[in-house]
Amino acid sequence: MASQKLTMTQALVKYLMAQKRKLEETGEVVPLFGGVWAIFGHGNVAGLGEALYPVRKEFPTFRGHNEQSMGHAAIAFAKANRRQRMMACTSSIGPGAMNMVAASATAFANRLPALFLPGDIFATRSPDPVLQQIEHFGDPNISVNDCFKPVSRYYDRINLPEQLLSSLPQAVNTLCDPVNCGPVTLALPQDSQTFAFDYPDSFFEEKVWILRRQIPDNLELQRAAELIKKAKRPFIIAGGGVHYSFATDELNSFAKTFKIPVSETQAGKGALPWDHPFQAGSIGVTGSTSANELAREADLVISIGTRMQDFTTGSWSLFQNPEKNLLSINVGSFDASKHRAVPLIGDVKLTLNSLSEELKGYEPSSDWVDKGSKVIKNWNEIVSSRTDRDDSQKGPVSDPQVIGAVNRAAGDRDILVGAAGGMPGELHKNWRATHDKAYHMEYAFSCMGYEIAGGLGVKMADPTREVFVMVGDGSYLMLNSEIASSVLLGRKIILVITDNHGYGCINRLQNACGGEPFNNLFKDCEKESDEIPPLNFEMHARSLGALSEKVETIKELEEALERAKKADQTYAIVIETDPEKTTPEGGNWWEVPIAEVSSRKEVQDSYKRYLEGKKGQKL
């Protein structure tokens, strides 16, 4: 059998380069991996670094500035590619590897593929303890990379080069599996990276991956169809699985044909354009009044491609109809079976097509259809009132007004990127998605610091679109270093930095729970004097290579956005916002436990409201 002698990391890189993907939209065959993000150190530079250098043109290596943020960029690249393509990330051992654990957890919660390749301690143990080794007294096999185990769909430590032959195909299979999709970690001891082995030539044969589509079981399909036919007030919740199945056209047709209102989770937003006649808006804690009112009255809730987390369900207090049934369409049985739902397991696109055949002639009650039209119209008027420009306003603007300006600048083609804090709630309600790629939000893990690196990953996935990143000052201060990477790589992103002088979202939550403003806004923090630190985000972004400016009004913001769109490099726009101004309409109760004992009357009152809210949970 023909073979070739390669180091373990040379074989790893060669295998990854042989993996291809047939794109769902075009049928084009492209590399499965878009490259590797790397911060080199003593734990990976001599092994994996040496393997990557000769193929740097065919398999590009991108220099990161923080291991967590380069992981976020890889995750965003995969999400923007609808999980069809992905990236790898490598770090040295110790702190570098630990920084990537948060990124792996973000990918894990979001069911997104990313390959993490942290360097590790010596497999031979001959020089132990090595630099950055933690030395677990009771188990010499443990290193910091064991922290990846609970946040990886597949994990292995490659101590011998021949172990790649069995482990690497399983790793890539996990990355491409529509059900088990998520991050993979292959810990690479720094000595075994350099060990050689005679690998069979067949190991490196090209493999073309396609989207595996599971047809629904016929008995489950019949049961689901009968359930829908009995429903007079059906209601759909569309999740990220609609996008990953490329089923937005099928959902559009299904909603119109059977006149069923559709709401969207954060991951599902954009499944229908905002002006679709059955687009009811966002669902749940950050939901619209239209979607939440319909959800409360629905006698059948049809969840499609969503894991039904607490922000979607209002901690399971949203669905109040005592005759309500829950039907869950999902490719994974784990999600389809939650909360005693009637499961319909299968690929979303195929399942919606099959259901459409079974439901011919079905319509909900006319009163339900009329109500849906009425509440949707009312909600769209509310969004306009919150996001339209108001030149008469004095003082700091609101987040919804900023969102409106960015939304108008993005038009019908560009992409919005966001993540944690207060912005996702306002965006979920107020962003008007005109196409299925318009809205890119990381909210399953709600990881502050994702925004800027995520925007870079989205831009790398599709350089033809403008990418608008909306980030608060809190997230910006946490992780901003990939501004420099975007400039270095020539991947322009447009940053809109909303400065509300602290963690405005959590300050509002703290107040709502009866707490005194404390340690969130700068004015309420422990500090040397009463003055707030004079933070200059405009100059900071400029110091990292971006063009930047600060504006005060929505009119000035709109003008700056036009300049940013014409610019040829990353552009940052800073605007102060009021931490108290939000969209009051919409939303739903969310279970945040309140202190049962407190000397503060505000907390005591909040605890009483909490107990009342608990009564509405339908578990």
Backbone torsions as a table, in degrees:
resi	resn	phi	psi	omega
1	MET	NA	127.7	-179.1
2	ALA	-65.1	142.0	-178.4
3	SER	-147.3	171.4	177.1
4	GLN	-142.7	137.5	-178.5
5	LYS	-86.6	119.5	-178.2
6	LEU	-139.8	153.6	169.9
7	THR	-69.2	164.0	-179.1
8	MET	-58.5	-43.0	-177.6
9	THR	-74.3	-31.1	174.3
10	GLN	-63.5	-40.8	178.3
11	ALA	-66.8	-39.9	179.2
12	LEU	-59.8	-49.3	-179.0
13	VAL	-64.0	-42.5	-179.2
14	LYS	-62.4	-39.7	178.9
15	TYR	-65.6	-45.9	179.8
16	LEU	-60.4	-37.4	-179.9
17	MET	-68.6	-23.3	-179.2
18	ALA	-82.6	-8.4	-178.9
19	GLN	-86.3	128.8	-178.2
20	LYS	-124.0	165.4	177.9
21	ARG	-134.5	132.0	171.6
22	LYS	-88.8	114.9	-174.9
23	LEU	-69.7	136.7	-176.5
24	GLU	-64.8	-40.4	-173.6
25	GLU	-73.3	-40.7	-170.7
26	THR	-114.3	-18.0	-174.5
27	GLY	80.3	-0.3	-180.0
28	GLU	-69.2	141.8	176.3
29	VAL	-97.2	121.8	-175.6
30	VAL	-132.0	164.9	175.4
31	PRO	-59.8	136.7	177.6
32	LEU	-64.9	-39.1	-178.8
33	PHE	-101.3	128.7	179.8
34	GLY	-84.5	5.7	180.0
35	GLY	130.6	-169.9	-177.7
36	VAL	-134.3	132.5	171.3
37	TRP	-86.5	136.9	-174.8
38	ALA	-143.5	136.4	160.3
39	ILE	-122.1	113.5	-173.7
40	PHE	-85.2	147.0	173.8
41	GLY	-151.2	-172.3	-176.2
42	HIS	-63.3	-18.8	-176.9
43	GLY	-87.7	-5.9	179.2
44	ASN	-147.0	-9.4	-173.8
45	VAL	-70.9	-38.4	-176.3
46	ALA	-82.4	-21.3	179.0
47	GLY	-98.9	-78.3	-177.9
48	LEU	-66.3	-36.2	178.2
49	GLY	-59.8	-42.6	177.9
50	GLU	-64.5	-34.8	-180.0
51	ALA	-73.0	-31.7	-177.7
52	LEU	-79.0	-30.1	-172.9
53	TYR	-58.7	-48.0	-176.3
54	PRO	-65.0	-20.5	-175.6
55	VAL	-112.4	21.8	-172.9
56	ARG	-62.5	-23.4	178.5
57	LYS	-79.6	-41.5	-179.2
58	GLU	-82.0	-29.9	-176.4
59	PHE	-133.0	82.9	-168.3
60	PRO	-65.1	143.7	173.8
61	THR	-108.2	126.7	-177.8
62	PHE	-108.8	133.0	-178.5
63	ARG	-84.2	122.0	175.7
64	GLY	-94.6	167.4	176.8
65	HIS	-112.2	-11.1	176.3
66	ASN	-153.0	134.5	-174.7
67	GLU	-65.1	-35.6	178.1
68	GLN	-67.1	-44.2	-176.0
69	SER	-70.7	-32.6	176.8
70	MET	-69.2	-30.8	172.0
71	GLY	-63.8	-41.0	177.4
72	HIS	-62.3	-39.8	178.0
73	ALA	-62.1	-40.6	178.5
74	ALA	-65.1	-41.2	179.6
75	ILE	-63.6	-45.4	-179.8
76	ALA	-63.9	-37.4	176.2
77	PHE	-58.6	-44.2	-179.8
78	ALA	-67.6	-42.5	-179.8
79	LYS	-64.3	-44.0	179.5
80	ALA	-64.5	-27.3	176.9
81	ASN	-91.0	12.7	179.1
82	ARG	55.5	37.1	177.3
83	ARG	67.5	11.3	178.5
84	GLN	-79.1	-33.0	179.4
85	ARG	-127.6	164.1	-174.7
86	MET	-155.0	179.4	177.6
87	MET	-134.7	163.0	172.8
88	ALA	-108.3	158.8	177.5
89	CYS	-136.4	135.4	177.6
90	THR	-130.2	144.3	177.7
91	SER	-137.3	171.2	170.7
92	SER	-78.2	-176.2	-179.5
93	ILE	-79.8	172.4	172.2
94	GLY	74.9	-128.4	-175.4
95	PRO	-58.8	-37.9	179.1
96	GLY	-61.1	-45.1	178.0
97	ALA	-64.8	-43.0	-179.1
98	MET	-61.0	-35.3	178.8
99	ASN	-61.2	-30.3	-178.3
100	MET	-79.5	-12.8	-178.2
101	VAL	-61.9	-40.4	178.4
102	ALA	-62.4	-38.3	177.6
103	ALA	-66.9	-40.1	177.8
104	SER	-62.3	-40.3	177.6
105	ALA	-64.3	-37.3	177.1
106	THR	-62.4	-44.6	177.7
107	ALA	-65.1	-39.4	-178.2
108	PHE	-62.4	-48.9	-178.3
109	ALA	-64.8	-33.2	-177.9
110	ASN	-89.8	-1.0	-178.8
111	ARG	57.7	45.7	-177.1
112	LEU	-117.8	144.1	-176.6
113	PRO	-83.7	133.8	171.3
114	ALA	-156.0	140.3	-178.7
115	LEU	-104.9	115.5	-180.0
116	PHE	-102.6	129.7	-175.6
117	LEU	-126.2	70.6	179.8
118	PRO	-76.2	140.2	170.6
119	GLY	-64.2	160.5	-175.0
120	ASP	-141.8	176.6	178.5
121	ILE	-67.2	176.0	-178.4
122	PHE	-71.1	131.9	173.9
123	ALA	-66.4	-34.8	-178.0
124	THR	-77.2	-20.8	-177.8
125	ARG	65.0	7.9	-173.8
126	SER	-61.5	-37.6	179.9
127	PRO	-97.6	11.0	-173.9
128	ASP	-55.5	146.3	-6.8
129	PRO	-83.5	136.3	-178.3
130	VAL	-90.0	166.2	177.8
131	LEU	-53.8	129.4	178.2
132	GLN	76.2	10.8	175.5
133	GLN	-82.9	133.5	-175.3
134	ILE	-82.8	-22.1	-179.8
135	GLU	56.7	83.5	173.6
136	HIS	-77.5	120.5	-171.8
137	PHE	-61.3	-34.1	-173.2
138	GLY	-97.6	-5.2	-177.1
139	ASP	-153.5	102.3	-177.8
140	PRO	-70.0	-10.0	178.4
141	ASN	-81.5	-15.4	-175.8
142	ILE	-80.7	132.3	170.6
143	SER	-130.6	177.6	-179.9
144	VAL	-61.3	-23.0	-178.7
145	ASN	-66.6	-16.6	174.5
146	ASP	-64.0	-18.5	176.5
147	CYS	-66.0	-18.7	177.7
148	PHE	-74.4	-20.2	-172.0
149	LYS	-56.3	-48.9	-178.3
150	PRO	-72.9	-10.3	-179.5
151	VAL	-120.0	29.2	175.3
152	SER	-129.1	138.2	174.0
153	ARG	-73.4	-28.9	176.5
154	TYR	-143.5	135.5	-178.0
155	TYR	-138.4	138.1	173.1
156	ASP	-153.9	153.5	171.9
157	ARG	-113.4	120.7	-173.7
158	ILE	-91.1	90.4	-177.5
159	ASN	-83.2	-27.4	178.9
160	LEU	-125.8	142.3	-174.9
161	PRO	-61.2	-31.2	-178.6
162	GLU	-71.7	-14.4	177.7
163	GLN	-65.9	-19.9	176.2
164	LEU	-59.2	-33.6	-173.7
165	LEU	-59.0	-33.8	178.7
166	SER	-98.8	-33.3	-172.2
167	SER	-81.5	-41.0	-173.9
168	LEU	-65.2	-43.2	175.7
169	PRO	-60.5	-37.3	177.1
170	GLN	-66.4	-36.6	179.6
171	ALA	-62.9	-48.4	-178.0
172	VAL	-69.7	-35.2	176.3
173	ASN	-60.1	-40.2	177.2
174	THR	-63.6	-43.2	-179.2
175	LEU	-61.7	-30.9	-175.3
176	CYS	-100.4	-2.1	-176.9
177	ASP	-79.1	122.4	-178.1
178	PRO	-64.7	-24.1	-179.9
179	VAL	-90.2	-48.3	-172.6
180	ASN	-94.7	10.4	-173.4
181	CYS	-57.5	138.2	178.3
182	GLY	168.9	-173.1	-176.6
183	PRO	-72.0	148.0	175.2
184	VAL	-121.3	136.3	176.0
185	THR	-119.7	123.8	170.5
186	LEU	-115.6	102.7	178.4
187	ALA	-73.8	132.9	-172.1
188	LEU	-120.5	96.0	175.2
189	PRO	-52.6	138.2	-170.1
190	GLN	-66.8	-24.2	176.7
191	ASP	-82.4	-41.0	-178.5
192	SER	-68.2	-20.2	173.8
193	GLN	-58.7	-28.6	-174.4
194	THR	-99.8	-7.2	179.6
195	PHE	-70.8	144.4	-178.3
196	ALA	-105.4	158.2	179.2
197	PHE	-154.8	152.1	176.9
198	ASP	-86.6	98.1	-177.6
199	TYR	-86.4	135.9	177.6
200	PRO	-65.5	142.5	179.7
201	ASP	-57.7	-32.3	-177.5
202	SER	-62.9	-22.7	-179.7
203	PHE	-64.2	-24.7	-174.3
204	PHE	-105.7	14.5	177.4
205	GLU	-67.2	144.0	-178.1
206	GLU	-62.9	137.0	175.4
207	LYS	-127.1	130.3	180.0
208	VAL	-104.9	117.6	-179.9
209	TRP	-90.9	141.6	176.6
210	ILE	-125.1	165.5	176.9
211	LEU	-75.1	114.5	179.1
212	ARG	-76.1	123.3	-177.0
213	ARG	-114.0	120.5	-178.5
214	GLN	-94.9	124.0	177.9
215	ILE	-77.0	146.4	179.3
216	PRO	-71.4	149.6	174.8
217	ASP	-65.2	138.6	-174.6
218	ASN	-63.9	-40.1	179.7
219	LEU	-66.9	-41.2	175.8
220	GLU	-63.9	-38.2	178.9
221	LEU	-62.8	-45.3	179.9
222	GLN	-63.1	-42.3	179.8
223	ARG	-63.3	-42.0	179.1
224	ALA	-65.4	-42.0	179.9
225	ALA	-62.5	-40.8	178.7
226	GLU	-65.3	-37.1	178.5
227	LEU	-63.8	-42.4	179.2
228	ILE	-67.4	-41.5	-178.2
229	LYS	-61.3	-28.8	179.2
230	LYS	-81.2	-14.8	-173.9
231	ALA	-80.0	136.8	174.5
232	LYS	-101.4	-23.0	-177.5
233	ARG	-131.3	65.4	-179.7
234	PRO	-77.3	154.0	-175.5
235	PHE	-149.8	134.0	-175.5
236	ILE	-108.1	138.2	169.0
237	ILE	-114.3	115.0	-178.2
238	ALA	-97.2	127.4	179.9
239	GLY	-113.3	-170.6	-176.8
240	GLY	-61.5	-25.8	179.5
241	GLY	-60.9	-24.8	176.0
242	VAL	-63.3	-42.6	179.2
243	HIS	-69.4	-44.7	-175.5
244	TYR	-69.0	-19.8	175.3
245	SER	-92.7	-2.9	-175.9
246	PHE	55.9	47.1	-172.7
247	ALA	-112.2	20.8	-178.0
248	THR	-65.6	-37.3	178.0
249	ASP	-65.5	-40.0	179.8
250	GLU	-66.4	-39.8	177.0
251	LEU	-65.8	-41.0	177.2
252	ASN	-56.0	-50.0	-178.9
253	SER	-66.1	-42.0	-178.6
254	PHE	-61.5	-45.4	-178.8
255	ALA	-64.6	-43.0	-179.2
256	LYS	-68.9	-43.3	-176.1
257	THR	-63.5	-44.0	-174.1
258	PHE	-105.2	6.1	172.0
259	LYS	54.8	48.5	-178.9
260	ILE	-109.6	124.7	178.2
261	PRO	-66.1	144.9	-175.9
262	VAL	-122.2	128.3	170.7
263	SER	-108.5	168.8	-175.7
264	GLU	-134.2	138.9	169.7
265	THR	-77.7	176.7	175.5
266	GLN	-58.8	-44.7	-178.9
267	ALA	-73.2	-24.2	-177.9
268	GLY	-89.7	-11.3	-174.8
269	LYS	-57.5	136.4	-175.2
270	GLY	96.2	-4.6	177.3
271	ALA	-60.3	-35.0	170.4
272	LEU	-124.1	145.2	174.7
273	PRO	-63.7	154.0	-172.6
274	TRP	-61.2	-27.0	-176.7
275	ASP	-99.0	15.1	174.3
276	HIS	-64.2	139.3	-175.0
277	PRO	-61.6	-21.2	179.7
278	PHE	-113.0	19.0	176.6
279	GLN	-83.5	106.0	-176.1
280	ALA	-89.8	-5.9	176.9
281	GLY	97.6	-164.6	-175.1
282	SER	-75.9	155.4	-174.2
283	ILE	-116.2	146.0	165.8
284	GLY	94.7	-146.9	-174.9
285	VAL	-59.7	-37.5	176.1
286	THR	-105.1	30.0	-172.3
287	GLY	-89.3	168.9	177.3
288	SER	-80.7	158.5	175.3
289	THR	-63.9	-34.2	-177.4
290	SER	-66.4	-54.0	-177.6
291	ALA	-63.8	-43.0	-176.6
292	ASN	-69.1	-35.4	176.5
293	GLU	-65.0	-42.5	178.3
294	LEU	-66.6	-39.4	179.5
295	ALA	-62.2	-38.3	-179.2
296	ARG	-65.1	-32.6	-174.0
297	GLU	-98.5	-10.8	-174.0
298	ALA	-62.5	140.8	174.2
299	ASP	-95.6	-8.3	173.4
300	LEU	-145.9	118.3	175.5
301	VAL	-101.6	120.4	-179.6
302	ILE	-106.8	104.4	177.3
303	SER	-90.0	132.4	-176.2
304	ILE	-125.0	110.3	174.5
305	GLY	65.1	37.1	178.4
306	THR	-132.1	150.4	179.6
307	ARG	-92.1	3.3	172.7
308	MET	53.8	55.5	177.1
309	GLN	-76.5	174.4	-168.2
310	ASP	-65.6	-29.0	177.4
311	PHE	-69.2	-27.3	177.7
312	THR	-76.5	-40.7	-173.8
313	THR	-96.0	-0.2	-172.6
314	GLY	59.2	44.6	-175.5
315	SER	52.6	37.7	178.4
316	TRP	63.4	34.2	173.7
317	SER	-110.9	-2.8	-170.9
318	LEU	-77.5	-40.4	-171.7
319	PHE	-88.7	104.0	-169.6
320	GLN	-105.3	-10.4	-179.8
321	ASN	-66.2	119.9	-177.8
322	PRO	-64.4	-17.7	179.4
323	GLU	-98.3	12.4	-175.6
324	LYS	-67.2	137.9	168.8
325	ASN	-115.2	155.1	178.8
326	LEU	-120.5	121.2	175.7
327	LEU	-112.3	127.8	-175.8
328	SER	-119.6	114.8	175.8
329	ILE	-98.2	117.4	-175.5
330	ASN	-158.6	146.8	178.4
331	VAL	-74.1	-18.6	-179.2
332	GLY	-109.2	130.4	-178.6
333	SER	-67.3	-27.8	179.3
334	PHE	-59.1	-48.0	-179.7
335	ASP	-76.3	-35.9	-175.8
336	ALA	-67.5	-21.1	-174.4
337	SER	-101.4	4.4	-176.8
338	LYS	-66.4	144.6	174.5
339	HIS	52.2	43.6	174.3
340	ARG	56.8	31.1	177.9
341	ALA	-68.7	153.2	169.2
342	VAL	-77.4	114.1	-174.3
343	PRO	-84.9	142.1	169.0
344	LEU	-131.1	96.8	-170.2
345	ILE	-91.6	123.3	178.9
346	GLY	168.7	166.3	175.5
347	ASP	-59.3	136.4	-173.9
348	VAL	-61.7	-45.8	-178.2
349	LYS	-59.9	-50.5	-178.3
350	LEU	-66.1	-38.1	-177.1
351	THR	-68.4	-42.1	177.8
352	LEU	-64.3	-38.8	176.7
353	ASN	-63.3	-43.0	179.7
354	SER	-66.7	-41.6	178.0
355	LEU	-62.4	-39.2	-180.0
356	SER	-59.3	-38.4	177.6
357	GLU	-66.0	-38.8	-178.0
358	GLU	-73.4	-23.8	-171.7
359	LEU	-102.7	11.4	-176.7
360	LYS	-53.0	129.3	179.7
361	GLY	91.9	-8.5	-178.3
362	TYR	-78.8	141.9	170.4
363	GLU	-145.7	146.7	173.6
364	PRO	-71.2	-180.0	176.6
365	SER	-66.3	146.9	-178.4
366	SER	-64.3	-32.9	177.9
367	ASP	-62.5	-38.1	179.5
368	TRP	-66.9	-43.1	178.4
369	VAL	-62.7	-43.3	180.0
370	ASP	-65.0	-41.6	179.6
371	LYS	-63.2	-43.0	178.3
372	GLY	-56.8	-46.0	179.9
373	SER	-61.1	-40.6	-177.4
374	LYS	-66.9	-49.5	-176.3
375	VAL	-70.1	-31.9	176.9
376	ILE	-65.4	-44.5	178.0
377	LYS	-59.9	-45.0	-179.7
378	ASN	-62.0	-41.3	-179.0
379	TRP	-66.2	-41.4	179.2
380	ASN	-62.0	-32.9	175.7
381	GLU	-68.4	-37.7	177.2
382	ILE	-63.6	-45.6	179.6
383	VAL	-59.4	-42.8	178.4
384	SER	-60.8	-42.0	-177.7
385	SER	-67.1	-29.2	-178.6
386	ARG	-85.4	-26.9	-172.1
387	THR	-107.8	-13.1	179.2
388	ASP	-67.4	153.8	-179.9
389	ARG	-73.1	134.8	178.4
390	ASP	-127.5	97.4	-176.1
391	ASP	-72.8	-12.0	-178.4
392	SER	-84.3	-11.3	-175.4
393	GLN	-70.1	140.5	177.0
394	LYS	-108.6	150.4	176.9
395	GLY	83.5	-174.9	-177.7
396	PRO	-58.3	142.6	-179.3
397	VAL	-80.1	171.6	178.8
398	SER	-98.2	160.0	175.7
399	ASP	-58.5	-43.9	179.3
400	PRO	-58.7	-35.4	178.2
401	GLN	-67.4	-39.4	176.5
402	VAL	-64.0	-42.6	178.8
403	ILE	-58.8	-43.7	179.3
404	GLY	-58.5	-42.5	-179.5
405	ALA	-65.6	-44.1	179.9
406	VAL	-66.6	-40.0	179.1
407	ASN	-58.8	-44.1	179.0
408	ARG	-65.9	-37.7	179.7
409	ALA	-68.7	-33.4	-178.3
410	ALA	-70.9	-29.0	175.7
411	GLY	64.8	-145.1	-172.1
412	ASP	-99.0	7.6	-173.8
413	ARG	-133.6	-27.6	-169.0
414	ASP	-84.8	178.2	-168.3
415	ILE	-124.7	138.4	174.2
416	LEU	-104.1	133.3	177.8
417	VAL	-121.7	134.0	177.1
418	GLY	-152.1	177.3	177.5
419	ALA	-155.1	-123.9	-165.3
420	ALA	-79.7	176.6	178.6
421	GLY	93.9	-157.0	-178.9
422	GLY	-79.2	-24.3	-175.3
423	MET	-61.0	-41.0	-179.3
424	PRO	-57.4	-37.3	179.6
425	GLY	-65.0	-44.3	179.1
426	GLU	-69.0	-37.4	179.0
427	LEU	-69.1	-41.4	179.9
428	HIS	-57.7	-40.9	179.4
429	LYS	-75.8	-44.9	-161.5
430	ASN	-106.7	-16.0	-179.6
431	TRP	-75.2	129.2	179.9
432	ARG	-99.5	101.5	-177.9
433	ALA	-78.0	122.1	-179.2
434	THR	-95.5	-14.4	178.6
435	HIS	-150.7	170.0	-169.3
436	ASP	-73.8	-11.2	177.6
437	LYS	-108.4	9.9	-172.0
438	ALA	-71.7	-22.7	-168.9
439	TYR	-128.4	117.3	-178.3
440	HIS	-125.0	103.2	-176.2
441	MET	-124.8	130.0	171.6
442	GLU	-96.5	107.4	-179.1
443	TYR	-136.2	-2.5	175.7
444	ALA	-66.8	-39.8	178.4
445	PHE	-104.1	-12.0	178.6
446	SER	47.4	56.7	-171.4
447	CYS	-94.0	105.8	175.8
448	MET	-60.3	138.9	-178.3
449	GLY	99.3	-7.2	179.8
450	TYR	-70.7	-29.1	-161.9
451	GLU	-58.2	-54.5	-172.4
452	ILE	-70.1	-47.3	176.8
453	ALA	-62.9	-39.7	177.2
454	GLY	-61.1	-41.4	177.2
455	GLY	-60.6	-38.4	177.1
456	LEU	-64.2	-43.3	178.5
457	GLY	-62.4	-39.3	177.9
458	VAL	-65.0	-41.5	179.5
459	LYS	-64.6	-36.5	178.4
460	MET	-68.6	-30.3	178.3
461	ALA	-72.1	-34.4	-179.6
462	ASP	-146.8	88.2	-178.3
463	PRO	-68.9	-9.9	-175.8
464	THR	-81.0	-12.0	-177.8
465	ARG	-109.9	148.3	170.0
466	GLU	-72.7	139.6	178.9
467	VAL	-117.2	116.3	178.9
468	PHE	-99.4	122.2	179.6
469	VAL	-107.6	118.6	175.4
470	MET	-102.1	119.7	-173.5
471	VAL	-140.0	135.0	176.0
472	GLY	-79.5	165.7	-178.4
473	ASP	-63.0	-31.0	179.5
474	GLY	-65.1	-49.4	177.9
475	SER	-66.3	-37.8	179.6
476	TYR	-59.2	-44.0	-179.0
477	LEU	-67.4	-27.7	179.6
478	MET	-69.7	-42.9	-171.1
479	LEU	-157.3	100.0	-176.7
480	ASN	-127.8	1.3	-168.5
481	SER	-66.9	-22.4	-178.3
482	GLU	-77.7	1.2	165.1
483	ILE	-57.8	-44.7	179.4
484	ALA	-62.9	-37.4	178.3
485	SER	-65.7	-40.3	-179.7
486	SER	-63.5	-37.1	177.6
487	VAL	-69.8	-44.9	-179.8
488	LEU	-59.0	-41.0	-176.3
489	LEU	-86.4	-8.6	-177.6
490	GLY	70.0	29.0	178.2
491	ARG	-106.5	94.4	-174.0
492	LYS	-70.8	131.6	169.7
493	ILE	-127.3	155.6	178.4
494	ILE	-109.8	116.7	-178.8
495	LEU	-98.4	130.8	170.0
496	VAL	-114.3	105.9	-174.7
497	ILE	-97.7	111.0	179.9
498	THR	-93.5	117.5	-174.2
499	ASP	-103.9	104.7	175.3
500	ASN	-111.6	19.2	171.7
501	HIS	63.6	46.0	174.7
502	GLY	140.9	-159.5	178.3
503	TYR	-93.8	81.0	-173.8
504	GLY	-63.5	-38.8	-178.4
505	CYS	-62.2	-48.5	-178.0
506	ILE	-73.0	-28.4	173.5
507	ASN	-61.5	-41.8	178.3
508	ARG	-66.4	-40.3	177.7
509	LEU	-64.5	-41.5	178.5
510	GLN	-58.7	-44.8	179.6
511	ASN	-65.8	-40.4	-179.1
512	ALA	-65.2	-26.0	178.7
513	CYS	-87.6	6.5	178.7
514	GLY	91.0	0.5	-177.5
515	GLY	-79.0	151.4	173.5
516	GLU	-75.3	141.6	175.8
517	PRO	-51.7	122.7	-169.6
518	PHE	-157.9	116.5	168.3
519	ASN	67.4	20.8	177.6
520	ASN	-115.3	-63.5	172.5
521	LEU	-76.6	147.6	-177.7
522	PHE	-55.7	-35.9	-177.0
523	LYS	-67.1	-18.7	-178.0
524	ASP	-106.4	14.3	-177.4
525	CYS	-101.8	161.0	171.5
526	GLU	-65.9	126.4	-179.0
527	LYS	-154.7	165.6	-173.9
528	GLU	-68.5	-37.3	-179.2
529	SER	-138.0	179.5	-179.8
530	ASP	-77.4	-9.9	-177.9
531	GLU	-81.2	141.0	177.3
532	ILE	-81.7	138.3	-180.0
533	PRO	-54.3	133.4	-179.1
534	PRO	-78.8	76.8	-177.8
535	LEU	-77.8	132.0	-177.9
536	ASN	-117.4	89.8	-177.8
537	PHE	-68.2	-32.1	178.6
538	GLU	-59.8	-49.6	-178.8
539	MET	-69.4	-34.5	-179.4
540	HIS	-64.6	-46.6	179.1
541	ALA	-61.9	-36.8	179.3
542	ARG	-66.7	-35.0	-179.6
543	SER	-67.0	-21.5	178.0
544	LEU	-92.7	3.7	174.2
545	GLY	108.2	-3.2	-178.6
546	ALA	-84.8	154.7	163.8
547	LEU	-77.4	148.8	-175.5
548	SER	-156.2	158.1	173.0
549	GLU	-160.1	161.9	177.0
550	LYS	-117.3	138.4	-179.9
551	VAL	-127.6	165.6	-177.2
552	GLU	-119.6	-30.4	-175.6
553	THR	-117.2	165.6	177.8
554	ILE	-66.3	-36.9	176.8
555	LYS	-60.1	-45.1	178.1
556	GLU	-65.1	-37.2	178.0
557	LEU	-62.9	-44.5	179.2
558	GLU	-60.1	-41.4	178.8
559	GLU	-66.7	-39.9	179.2
560	ALA	-66.4	-37.3	178.8
561	LEU	-62.7	-36.6	177.4
562	GLU	-67.2	-38.9	176.0
563	ARG	-64.8	-39.7	-180.0
564	ALA	-63.8	-40.6	179.8
565	LYS	-63.8	-32.3	-179.4
566	LYS	-82.4	-17.2	-177.4
567	ALA	-70.9	160.3	-178.7
568	ASP	-109.5	12.5	175.7
569	GLN	-147.1	169.3	-176.1
570	THR	-52.4	137.2	-171.0
571	TYR	-132.5	128.1	-179.5
572	ALA	-114.0	132.0	177.2
573	ILE	-121.7	125.3	-178.6
574	VAL	-106.8	134.1	175.7
575	ILE	-143.2	134.6	177.8
576	GLU	-77.6	138.6	177.9
577	THR	-127.3	158.5	-179.7
578	ASP	-84.4	120.3	-177.7
579	PRO	-67.9	-13.0	-177.7
580	GLU	-97.3	-17.9	-175.5
581	LYS	-85.5	116.8	178.2
582	THR	-136.3	179.2	173.8
583	THR	-84.4	109.0	-175.8
584	PRO	-72.9	-26.9	-178.2
585	GLU	-73.7	153.4	177.0
586	GLY	84.9	-168.8	179.4
587	GLY	85.8	172.9	-177.8
588	ASN	-157.6	160.3	176.2
589	TRP	-56.4	143.7	179.6
590	TRP	-135.8	134.3	-176.0
591	GLU	-77.4	104.2	170.6
592	VAL	-119.8	108.1	-175.0
593	PRO	-58.4	137.3	-179.2
594	ILE	-108.3	144.8	179.9
595	ALA	-55.6	125.2	-178.1
596	GLU	-72.2	-25.7	178.8
597	VAL	-125.5	127.3	177.8
598	SER	-159.0	149.0	175.8
599	SER	-83.6	-10.4	-177.5
600	ARG	-89.2	129.1	178.7
601	LYS	-62.5	-35.3	-179.3
602	GLU	-61.4	-39.6	178.6
603	VAL	-70.6	-40.8	178.4
604	GLN	-60.0	-43.0	178.2
605	ASP	-65.7	-39.1	178.8
606	SER	-64.4	-36.9	178.7
607	TYR	-64.4	-38.8	177.1
608	LYS	-62.8	-42.2	178.1
609	ARG	-65.2	-36.2	177.7
610	TYR	-61.5	-44.0	179.1
611	LEU	-64.7	-35.7	176.9
612	GLU	-66.2	-41.2	177.9
613	GLY	-62.5	-38.0	179.0
614	LYS	-60.5	-30.9	-179.4
615	LYS	-64.7	-24.4	-178.2
616	GLY	-85.7	-4.3	179.8
617	GLN	-71.0	133.1	177.2
618	LYS	-113.2	85.6	-173.3
619	LEU	-85.4	NA	NA
